Amino acid sequence: MFWCVPLMALVNRSSVVAGCSGASCGTTGESHGRQAAAFPAKAKSVIFLYMVGGPSHIDTFDPKPALEKYNGQPLPPSYGTVVSQFTKGDTPLLKSPWAFQKYGQCGREVSTLFPHMAQCVDDMCFVKSFYTESTVHAPAMYQVNTGRILMGLSEHGFVITYGLGSESDNLPSYVVMPQPEGTPEGGTPCWGAGFLPLSIREQSSGPVHGRL
């Protein structure tokens, strides 16, 4: 059930386009107030699951042979020292407890965690270029959602809406649904408008904060 709806953004947009029609607004029909698309949109909708505490890529679709080699040993000096709130850099390495096997024509390696999903790898897209520059949760989450480890940048939902526009003038362009336990450690900067001006926030409708 939604507990916060961005009514102000919708009301503001309605007031801006009130009494404005046709060529006088540069739009026609239901497109009043809509952010014009800068690029042609191929996808009609996106469901982005950002799972805080979700299964590691190392245990699912991204096996690391080096972990097998160095299992139980400290990180080799050539890698440097990784320090965070959970380790001083002297924690031994641990291999994945799950076995991996290649599946499909693409030969994608999948762990035994997903025996059924493994049968569909040829119909899936795996992106393995994501990385973060911080081992601390909140900065890493900011980088995943905005591209930088600092707060204040625009989350991809706003950026995508700015670039591709929205199909609706009376519904939010995208919604954010936190887990029942509450918001993630990074908090609202993970899905905020950041540096985008107020006009863009109005056009992109902002997120609906909700929970299942």
N, C-alpha and C positions, 0 to 999 in steps of 0.2 A: 504494500500500500504506500503510495507516495505521501510524503510528509512535508514536502516543500516544493511548490510549483513557481517557476519564474514569471509570475503574473505581471510584475512591473515591466519586464522587457516586452511582453506582448502588448500591454496597455500602451507603453511608450510608442511602440511601432504603429499601433492603431491610431494614436493621436497624430503621429507624424503624417500618415497618409490620409487622414480624414479630410474630406472635401477635395481630394486630389484624384484625378482620374485620367485615363488615357495618356495622350502624348504629353500633357502637362507634367506628369510624373516620370515620363520616360519609360512607363510600363503600361501594360494593358491587362484587363481582366483580373485574375487571381494573383497576379505577380506583384501587386502593390507592396512596396517595402522590401521586396526580396533582394537578397544579396546576389548580384550578377555573378555568374560563374566565370572564373578566369580560365578554367581548363575544362574540357569535356569530361563528364563523369561517366565511368563505366560501371561502378557498383552502385546499387540503389540503397543499400544499407550496410552497416558494419556492426558486428558484435565483438567488442574487444574485451577479453577476459584477462584482467590483471590480478593474478592470484597471489596475494601476500602469504608467504609460507607455503606456496604450492610445491609440487614435486620438482626436483632439480632437473635441469636438462641433462646432467651427467647420469641420472638414473632413468632417463626416459628415451631420448633420441640422439644423444650426443656422447657416445662412449669415449673415454680418455685412456688409451693404452699406457700412458706414462704413470697413471695412478696405480695400475697393476704392478708396474716395475718398482715404484717407490712406496708401495703400501706399507704402512707402519713406520716409515722413516720420516725424518724432518724434511722440510722443503730444501732442495739443493741451494747452496749459496748463490749460484748463478741467477736464481730467480729473485734475489733480494729478500727483504724481510717484510712480510705482510702483517701489519698491526691494525687491530680494530678493537671495539669494545668487548669482543669475545675471545681474543687471543693476543698474545704478545709476540707471536711469530714462531713459537716453539712447539706448536701443536702438530703431532704427526699426521701425515697424509693418510687418507682412507680411500680404498677403492670402492666402487659401487658394489653393493651386495646383490645386484641383479645381473643376470646373464643377458648377453645381446646376441641377436641373430639377424642376418640380412633377409629382407622381404621384398617382393615385387620385382618388376623389371628394372626399377631404379636402383635396387640394391640397398635401400635405406636400412640402416641398423636400428632395431627397436628392441627395447628391453622386455623381459618377461612380465613387466607390469601391465603391458597393453597387448595381450594376445589377440584380441578381436580387432583393435584399431590397426594392428600390424598388417592385417589382411587388406587394408585400404590405402597403403602408402602411395600407390601410383596415382591416387586421386587427391593427394594432399600436397600442400606447398610447405616446405621447411625453410625457414630463414635463419641462418646461423651466423649472421654478421653483427648481431646485437652484442653490445658490451657496455660496461659502466666503468667509470674512472674512480669509483669510491667503493670501499667495502662496508661503509656505514649505510644503514637502511635508507634513511630519509633522502640524503643526497643522491643515492643510486636510483631511488624511485622518481625523483625529480628529473633525472637524466633520461630515464625510460619514457616518461610521459611528456617531457618538454624539450629534451635534447641537451640540457645543461644540468650540472649538479647544483645550481643555485636556484633559489625561489624567485618568482616574479616573471617567469617567461610564460608564453601562451601554450596551453595544453593542446594536443593534436586535434581534439574535437573542435575547438575554436578555429584552429588554423585550417583544417579541412573545410569547415563551413565557410570560412572566408574565401578560400580558393575555389570551391565547387558550388557554393550557394546552398539553398535549401528548397525542397519541393513544397514546403508548407509555410504559410504565413501565420497560422493560428496554433501551431504546435511547436514545441522546442525542437531545435535542429538535432540535438542529441541529449541523452539522459545519462546520469551517473547514479548507480545503485550500489551503495556500500554494503558490506556484509552486515548481518544482524548484530554482530559484536561491536560495531562502530566503525569509524573511519580509519584508514590505514595510518601508519606512523607518520608519513609525510604530510598528511592532512590535506586541506583544501587546495594548496598550491599544486597538487597533482592533477587537478582538473580545472584550474582557474583560467580566466581570460588573459591574465598577465598584463603585458604592455599594450594590448590592443585597445584602441580608443573606445569611448562610450558608444559611438555610432556603430562600431563593429559588434560590440556586445549586444546592442539592440537587434541588429540584423541577424546575428547568429543565435538569438534567443537564450543562450546560456544553458547550463545543465539543469536537469531536474534531479535533485538529490532525493533518492528514494531507497527503499529497502524491500526485500522480498518477504 
